[in-house]
């Protein structure tokens, strides 16, 4: 059993696409769309709240794919429209 585990913990050989010392990184790509759980994290709410906001028509996911995808622009719009700046309460 121990020998089987040793095989799992051996360091991997560098891929031919990366550098030998592992300093090459992927370019950073800004995420434009979120699945339900990621959208909830982005807004700081639960996934059930995302469902409720969608049902009320406050969020508009794309349903072109298998799962609804919430665009960053739509989530930002929702935050702008529903947020109240501090100190402006009457």
PELIN-V687331 format. One record per backbone hydrogen bond with DSSP energy under -1.0 kcal/mol. NH is the residue of the N-H (numbers start at 1). CO is the residue of the C=O. Records with the same first field share a line. If there is no record, write none. Layout:
BEGIN
NH=CO, CO
END
This chain:
BEGIN
5=1
6=2
7=3
9=5
22=19
34=70
39=35
40=36
41=37
42=38
43=39
44=40
45=40
50=46
51=47
52=48
53=49
54=50
55=51
56=52
57=54
58=53
59=53
62=69
69=62
70=34
72=32
75=71
76=72
77=73
78=74
79=75
80=76
81=77
82=78
83=79
88=85
END
